[in-house]
Amino acid sequence: GFDCMGCGLQRSLNFLYHGEFVAAFKMYPAIYSLILLALVLVISIFYKSKSINKLINVFSIVSVLIIIVNFTVKLII
C-alpha cells in the first residue's frame, strides 16, 4: 500500500515522451539526473577518460540522493 523508490519512473518517461517536462519532474524528480547519467554512460563506452568516470560518479550520487529524498518526503506526507 505504499510507493517504492522507483514508483513514477515509467509515467515520468511517458510525460517526457509527450513533451510534458514539468509534469515529468513532478512525477519523478530524479528523471533528468537519470537521463544525464544514462547519456554519460553511453558516452563512456566510446570515450574513456577520468573526467567521464568522475561525471558518472557525480550523476550517480546526485540521482541516488534525489531518489532517497523524494521517497522520504512521500513517506512523511
N, CA, C and O atoms as a Tinker XYZ file with bonds, in Angstrom:
   308  protein
     1  N      0.782000   -1.193000    0.000000    73     2
     2  CA     0.000000    0.000000    0.000000    64     1     3
     3  C      0.833000    1.271000    0.000000    63     2     4     5
     4  O      0.276000    2.350000    0.205000    81     3
     5  N      2.157000    1.195000   -0.223000    73     3     6
     6  CA     2.953000    2.423000   -0.295000    64     5     7
     7  C      3.877000    2.368000   -1.515000    63     6     8     9
     8  O      4.190000    1.295000   -2.030000    81     7
     9  N      4.297000    3.532000   -1.954000    73     7    10
    10  CA     5.141000    3.635000   -3.146000    64     9    11
    11  C      6.543000    3.110000   -2.883000    63    10    12    13
    12  O      7.057000    3.201000   -1.769000    81    11
    13  N      7.154000    2.558000   -3.928000    73    11    14
    14  CA     8.553000    2.158000   -3.840000    64    13    15
    15  C      9.416000    3.322000   -4.339000    63    14    16    17
    16  O      8.888000    4.352000   -4.757000    81    15
    17  N     10.722000    3.160000   -4.295000    73    15    18
    18  CA    11.619000    4.243000   -4.721000    64    17    19
    19  C     11.577000    4.483000   -6.224000    63    18    20    21
    20  O     11.990000    5.542000   -6.694000    81    19
    21  N     11.086000    3.519000   -6.974000    73    19    22
    22  CA    11.026000    3.675000   -8.426000    64    21    23
    23  C      9.649000    4.012000   -8.956000    63    22    24    25
    24  O      9.464000    4.168000  -10.163000    81    23
    25  N      8.676000    4.125000   -8.055000    73    23    26
    26  CA     7.304000    4.420000   -8.496000    64    25    27
    27  C      7.249000    5.780000   -9.182000    63    26    28    29
    28  O      7.743000    6.777000   -8.656000    81    27
    29  N      6.647000    5.803000  -10.351000    73    27    30
    30  CA     6.502000    7.033000  -11.109000    64    29    31
    31  C      7.507000    7.183000  -12.237000    63    30    32    33
    32  O      7.371000    8.085000  -13.064000    81    31
    33  N      8.510000    6.323000  -12.288000    73    31    34
    34  CA     9.544000    6.451000  -13.318000    64    33    35
    35  C      8.961000    6.247000  -14.713000    63    34    36    37
    36  O      9.228000    7.048000  -15.608000    81    35
    37  N      8.179000    5.202000  -14.915000    73    35    38
    38  CA     7.614000    4.943000  -16.238000    64    37    39
    39  C      6.617000    6.028000  -16.641000    63    38    40    41
    40  O      6.591000    6.446000  -17.799000    81    39
    41  N      5.810000    6.478000  -15.712000    73    39    42
    42  CA     4.871000    7.556000  -16.029000    64    41    43
    43  C      5.631000    8.834000  -16.353000    63    42    44    45
    44  O      5.220000    9.598000  -17.227000    81    43
    45  N      6.731000    9.070000  -15.659000    73    43    46
    46  CA     7.555000   10.242000  -15.930000    64    45    47
    47  C      8.148000   10.173000  -17.338000    63    46    48    49
    48  O      8.170000   11.175000  -18.053000    81    47
    49  N      8.623000    9.001000  -17.734000    73    47    50
    50  CA     9.135000    8.833000  -19.095000    64    49    51
    51  C      8.040000    9.060000  -20.128000    63    50    52    53
    52  O      8.291000    9.622000  -21.194000    81    51
    53  N      6.830000    8.622000  -19.811000    73    51    54
    54  CA     5.702000    8.843000  -20.704000    64    53    55
    55  C      5.410000   10.334000  -20.837000    63    54    56    57
    56  O      5.142000   10.817000  -21.938000    81    55
    57  N      5.459000   11.066000  -19.726000    73    55    58
    58  CA     5.270000   12.515000  -19.779000    64    57    59
    59  C      6.345000   13.168000  -20.656000    63    58    60    61
    60  O      6.043000   14.053000  -21.456000    81    59
    61  N      7.593000   12.730000  -20.501000    73    59    62
    62  CA     8.674000   13.277000  -21.325000    64    61    63
    63  C      8.421000   13.005000  -22.802000    63    62    64    65
    64  O      8.629000   13.877000  -23.645000    81    63
    65  N      7.974000   11.801000  -23.109000    73    63    66
    66  CA     7.696000   11.417000  -24.487000    64    65    67
    67  C      6.646000   12.338000  -25.111000    63    66    68    69
    68  O      6.704000   12.641000  -26.303000    81    67
    69  N      5.701000   12.774000  -24.303000    73    67    70
    70  CA     4.632000   13.639000  -24.782000    64    69    71
    71  C      4.956000   15.127000  -24.605000    63    70    72    73
    72  O      4.101000   15.981000  -24.840000    81    71
    73  N      6.193000   15.438000  -24.189000    73    71    74
    74  CA     6.630000   16.823000  -24.096000    64    73    75
    75  C      6.181000   17.559000  -22.850000    63    74    76    77
    76  O      6.254000   18.787000  -22.802000    81    75
    77  N      5.727000   16.847000  -21.859000    73    75    78
    78  CA     5.271000   17.471000  -20.611000    64    77    79
    79  C      6.405000   17.400000  -19.581000    63    78    80    81
    80  O      6.427000   16.523000  -18.717000    81    79
    81  N      7.337000   18.338000  -19.695000    73    79    82
    82  CA     8.566000   18.283000  -18.920000    64    81    83
    83  C      8.364000   18.579000  -17.435000    63    82    84    85
    84  O      8.994000   17.947000  -16.587000    81    83
    85  N      7.510000   19.514000  -17.122000    73    83    86
    86  CA     7.254000   19.844000  -15.714000    64    85    87
    87  C      6.502000   18.702000  -15.043000    63    86    88    89
    88  O      6.809000   18.339000  -13.908000    81    87
    89  N      5.524000   18.135000  -15.734000    73    87    90
    90  CA     4.778000   17.006000  -15.177000    64    89    91
    91  C      5.695000   15.803000  -14.953000    63    90    92    93
    92  O      5.531000   15.064000  -13.982000    81    91
    93  N      6.649000   15.614000  -15.844000    73    91    94
    94  CA     7.608000   14.518000  -15.691000    64    93    95
    95  C      8.435000   14.709000  -14.428000    63    94    96    97
    96  O      8.673000   13.757000  -13.685000    81    95
    97  N      8.874000   15.948000  -14.185000    73    95    98
    98  CA     9.657000   16.227000  -12.989000    64    97    99
    99  C      8.820000   16.045000  -11.725000    63    98   100   101
   100  O      9.300000   15.499000  -10.732000    81    99
   101  N      7.581000   16.499000  -11.763000    73    99   102
   102  CA     6.710000   16.344000  -10.596000    64   101   103
   103  C      6.415000   14.879000  -10.305000    63   102   104   105
   104  O      6.280000   14.487000   -9.146000    81   103
   105  N      6.315000   14.079000  -11.344000    73   103   106
   106  CA     6.034000   12.658000  -11.165000    64   105   107
   107  C      7.235000   11.928000  -10.570000    63   106   108   109
   108  O      7.079000   11.090000   -9.682000    81   107
   109  N      8.437000   12.248000  -11.062000    73   107   110
   110  CA     9.649000   11.559000  -10.600000    64   109   111
   111  C     10.822000   12.534000  -10.712000    63   110   112   113
   112  O     11.422000   12.655000  -11.779000    81   111
   113  N     11.150000   13.223000   -9.631000    73   111   114
   114  CA    12.167000   14.284000   -9.685000    64   113   115
   115  C     13.557000   13.856000  -10.171000    63   114   116   117
   116  O     14.317000   14.694000  -10.655000    81   115
   117  N     13.893000   12.602000  -10.053000    73   115   118
   118  CA    15.233000   12.155000  -10.462000    64   117   119
   119  C     15.326000   11.850000  -11.947000    63   118   120   121
   120  O     16.369000   11.390000  -12.413000    81   119
   121  N     14.268000   12.093000  -12.699000    73   119   122
   122  CA    14.240000   11.704000  -14.109000    64   121   123
   123  C     15.357000   12.362000  -14.917000    63   122   124   125
   124  O     15.992000   11.705000  -15.741000    81   123
   125  N     15.597000   13.629000  -14.691000    73   123   126
   126  CA    16.599000   14.331000  -15.502000    64   125   127
   127  C     18.028000   13.922000  -15.128000    63   126   128   129
   128  O     18.883000   13.801000  -16.006000    81   127
   129  N     18.290000   13.714000  -13.860000    73   127   130
   130  CA    19.627000   13.258000  -13.477000    64   129   131
   131  C     19.877000   11.832000  -13.964000    63   130   132   133
   132  O     21.007000   11.486000  -14.309000    81   131
   133  N     18.836000   11.007000  -13.996000    73   131   134
   134  CA    18.987000    9.642000  -14.518000    64   133   135
   135  C     19.219000    9.647000  -16.031000    63   134   136   137
   136  O     19.982000    8.828000  -16.544000    81   135
   137  N     18.573000   10.554000  -16.734000    73   135   138
   138  CA    18.787000   10.662000  -18.180000    64   137   139
   139  C     20.214000   11.127000  -18.458000    63   138   140   141
   140  O     20.881000   10.597000  -19.347000    81   139
   141  N     20.679000   12.114000  -17.699000    73   139   142
   142  CA    22.064000   12.565000  -17.871000    64   141   143
   143  C     23.052000   11.452000  -17.554000    63   142   144   145
   144  O     24.055000   11.293000  -18.249000    81   143
   145  N     22.771000   10.682000  -16.507000    73   143   146
   146  CA    23.628000    9.545000  -16.165000    64   145   147
   147  C     23.660000    8.539000  -17.308000    63   146   148   149
   148  O     24.730000    8.046000  -17.664000    81   147
   149  N     22.506000    8.227000  -17.885000    73   147   150
   150  CA    22.448000    7.286000  -18.998000    64   149   151
   151  C     23.246000    7.798000  -20.198000    63   150   152   153
   152  O     23.948000    7.026000  -20.851000    81   151
   153  N     23.141000    9.088000  -20.489000    73   151   154
   154  CA    23.906000    9.658000  -21.603000    64   153   155
   155  C     25.410000    9.578000  -21.358000    63   154   156   157
   156  O     26.176000    9.242000  -22.261000    81   155
   157  N     25.821000    9.885000  -20.144000    73   155   158
   158  CA    27.254000    9.812000  -19.816000    64   157   159
   159  C     27.740000    8.365000  -19.884000    63   158   160   161
   160  O     28.861000    8.110000  -20.324000    81   159
   161  N     26.908000    7.418000  -19.451000    73   159   162
   162  CA    27.297000    6.007000  -19.543000    64   161   163
   163  C     27.462000    5.570000  -20.997000    63   162   164   165
   164  O     28.389000    4.824000  -21.313000    81   163
   165  N     26.587000    6.018000  -21.875000    73   163   166
   166  CA    26.714000    5.686000  -23.295000    64   165   167
   167  C     27.975000    6.319000  -23.872000    63   166   168   169
   168  O     28.701000    5.676000  -24.630000    81   167
   169  N     28.239000    7.571000  -23.520000    73   167   170
   170  CA    29.451000    8.242000  -23.996000    64   169   171
   171  C     30.691000    7.518000  -23.491000    63   170   172   173
   172  O     31.689000    7.425000  -24.206000    81   171
   173  N     30.637000    7.004000  -22.262000    73   171   174
   174  CA    31.811000    6.336000  -21.688000    64   173   175
   175  C     32.166000    5.047000  -22.415000    63   174   176   177
   176  O     33.294000    4.565000  -22.311000    81   175
   177  N     31.215000    4.491000  -23.146000    73   175   178
   178  CA    31.512000    3.287000  -23.932000    64   177   179
   179  C     32.506000    3.615000  -25.042000    63   178   180   181
   180  O     33.383000    2.811000  -25.359000    81   179
   181  N     32.363000    4.792000  -25.627000    73   179   182
   182  CA    33.190000    5.182000  -26.767000    64   181   183
   183  C     34.388000    6.050000  -26.392000    63   182   184   185
   184  O     35.370000    6.110000  -27.131000    81   183
   185  N     34.306000    6.719000  -25.249000    73   183   186
   186  CA    35.351000    7.657000  -24.867000    64   185   187
   187  C     35.760000    7.383000  -23.426000    63   186   188   189
   188  O     35.000000    7.641000  -22.493000    81   187
   189  N     36.958000    6.863000  -23.258000    73   187   190
   190  CA    37.472000    6.531000  -21.922000    64   189   191
   191  C     38.278000    7.704000  -21.373000    63   190   192   193
   192  O     39.203000    8.196000  -22.019000    81   191
   193  N     37.912000    8.141000  -20.174000    73   191   194
   194  CA    38.606000    9.261000  -19.569000    64   193   195
   195  C     38.300000    9.310000  -18.075000    63   194   196   197
   196  O     37.258000    8.830000  -17.629000    81   195
   197  N     39.209000    9.889000  -17.317000    73   195   198
   198  CA    38.974000   10.050000  -15.880000    64   197   199
   199  C     37.837000   11.034000  -15.622000    63   198   200   201
   200  O     37.087000   10.878000  -14.659000    81   199
   201  N     37.708000   12.042000  -16.477000    73   199   202
   202  CA    36.635000   13.016000  -16.283000    64   201   203
   203  C     35.265000   12.381000  -16.515000    63   202   204   205
   204  O     34.294000   12.747000  -15.852000    81   203
   205  N     35.181000   11.441000  -17.442000    73   203   206
   206  CA    33.921000   10.723000  -17.669000    64   205   207
   207  C     33.581000    9.899000  -16.435000    63   206   208   209
   208  O     32.424000    9.853000  -16.016000    81   207
   209  N     34.581000    9.249000  -15.855000    73   207   210
   210  CA    34.342000    8.458000  -14.642000    64   209   211
   211  C     33.878000    9.340000  -13.484000    63   210   212   213
   212  O     33.024000    8.934000  -12.695000    81   211
   213  N     34.439000   10.539000  -13.383000    73   211   214
   214  CA    34.008000   11.471000  -12.338000    64   213   215
   215  C     32.564000   11.900000  -12.568000    63   214   216   217
   216  O     31.781000   11.989000  -11.622000    81   215
   217  N     32.210000   12.165000  -13.831000    73   215   218
   218  CA    30.822000   12.536000  -14.143000    64   217   219
   219  C     29.854000   11.404000  -13.800000    63   218   220   221
   220  O     28.764000   11.647000  -13.283000    81   219
   221  N     30.256000   10.176000  -14.088000    73   219   222
   222  CA    29.414000    9.026000  -13.746000    64   221   223
   223  C     29.197000    8.972000  -12.233000    63   222   224   225
   224  O     28.078000    8.753000  -11.771000    81   223
   225  N     30.260000    9.170000  -11.474000    73   223   226
   226  CA    30.143000    9.164000  -10.016000    64   225   227
   227  C     29.238000   10.289000   -9.518000    63   226   228   229
   228  O     28.387000   10.070000   -8.656000    81   227
   229  N     29.421000   11.478000  -10.056000    73   227   230
   230  CA    28.617000   12.625000   -9.623000    64   229   231
   231  C     27.146000   12.403000   -9.943000    63   230   232   233
   232  O     26.293000   12.577000   -9.072000    81   231
   233  N     26.836000   12.023000  -11.175000    73   231   234
   234  CA    25.437000   11.818000  -11.552000    64   233   235
   235  C     24.814000   10.646000  -10.796000    63   234   236   237
   236  O     23.621000   10.670000  -10.494000    81   235
   237  N     25.602000    9.635000  -10.491000    73   235   238
   238  CA    25.084000    8.510000   -9.707000    64   237   239
   239  C     24.718000    8.955000   -8.295000    63   238   240   241
   240  O     23.641000    8.631000   -7.795000    81   239
   241  N     25.607000    9.688000   -7.666000    73   239   242
   242  CA    25.352000   10.156000   -6.304000    64   241   243
   243  C     24.169000   11.118000   -6.271000    63   242   244   245
   244  O     23.306000   11.013000   -5.399000    81   243
   245  N     24.125000   12.051000   -7.210000    73   243   246
   246  CA    23.012000   13.005000   -7.262000    64   245   247
   247  C     21.691000   12.276000   -7.470000    63   246   248   249
   248  O     20.704000   12.587000   -6.804000    81   247
   249  N     21.661000   11.319000   -8.379000    73   247   250
   250  CA    20.429000   10.570000   -8.653000    64   249   251
   251  C     19.961000    9.808000   -7.420000    63   250   252   253
   252  O     18.780000    9.847000   -7.074000    81   251
   253  N     20.879000    9.118000   -6.759000    73   251   254
   254  CA    20.516000    8.350000   -5.565000    64   253   255
   255  C     20.008000    9.275000   -4.464000    63   254   256   257
   256  O     19.020000    8.962000   -3.800000    81   255
   257  N     20.669000   10.404000   -4.267000    73   255   258
   258  CA    20.211000   11.352000   -3.248000    64   257   259
   259  C     18.819000   11.896000   -3.548000    63   258   260   261
   260  O     17.981000   11.997000   -2.651000    81   259
   261  N     18.575000   12.245000   -4.799000    73   259   262
   262  CA    17.248000   12.746000   -5.171000    64   261   263
   263  C     16.191000   11.668000   -4.954000    63   262   264   265
   264  O     15.107000   11.959000   -4.447000    81   263
   265  N     16.490000   10.439000   -5.327000    73   263   266
   266  CA    15.535000    9.338000   -5.157000    64   265   267
   267  C     15.234000    9.111000   -3.677000    63   266   268   269
   268  O     14.076000    8.928000   -3.304000    81   267
   269  N     16.258000    9.121000   -2.837000    73   267   270
   270  CA    16.055000    8.891000   -1.406000    64   269   271
   271  C     15.276000   10.035000   -0.773000    63   270   272   273
   272  O     14.366000    9.796000    0.021000    81   271
   273  N     15.618000   11.272000   -1.111000    73   271   274
   274  CA    14.901000   12.420000   -0.547000    64   273   275
   275  C     13.437000   12.399000   -0.995000    63   274   276   277
   276  O     12.540000   12.625000   -0.183000    81   275
   277  N     13.193000   12.130000   -2.273000    73   275   278
   278  CA    11.824000   12.070000   -2.786000    64   277   279
   279  C     11.031000   10.966000   -2.089000    63   278   280   281
   280  O      9.873000   11.171000   -1.727000    81   279
   281  N     11.635000    9.816000   -1.901000    73   279   282
   282  CA    10.962000    8.691000   -1.236000    64   281   283
   283  C     10.640000    9.041000    0.217000    63   282   284   285
   284  O      9.553000    8.737000    0.709000    81   283
   285  N     11.591000    9.680000    0.899000    73   283   286
   286  CA    11.375000   10.073000    2.293000    64   285   287
   287  C     10.253000   11.087000    2.405000    63   286   288   289
   288  O      9.412000   10.990000    3.299000    81   287
   289  N     10.233000   12.050000    1.515000    73   287   290
   290  CA     9.166000   13.065000    1.522000    64   289   291
   291  C      7.811000   12.402000    1.291000    63   290   292   293
   292  O      6.833000   12.756000    1.949000    81   291
   293  N      7.742000   11.443000    0.362000    73   291   294
   294  CA     6.483000   10.731000    0.100000    64   293   295
   295  C      6.006000    9.968000    1.342000    63   294   296   297
   296  O      4.806000    9.891000    1.607000    81   295
   297  N      6.951000    9.409000    2.095000    73   295   298
   298  CA     6.581000    8.664000    3.298000    64   297   299
   299  C      6.050000    9.602000    4.384000    63   298   300   301
   300  O      5.113000    9.257000    5.105000    81   299
   301  N      6.647000   10.777000    4.496000    73   299   302
   302  CA     6.264000   11.718000    5.533000    64   301   303
   303  C      4.912000   12.351000    5.215000    63   302   304   305
   304  O      4.078000   12.521000    6.104000    81   303
   305  N      4.700000   12.697000    3.958000    73   303   306
   306  CA     3.461000   13.398000    3.583000    64   305   307
   307  C      2.334000   12.455000    3.426000    63   306   308
   308  O      1.219000   12.873000    3.113000    81   307
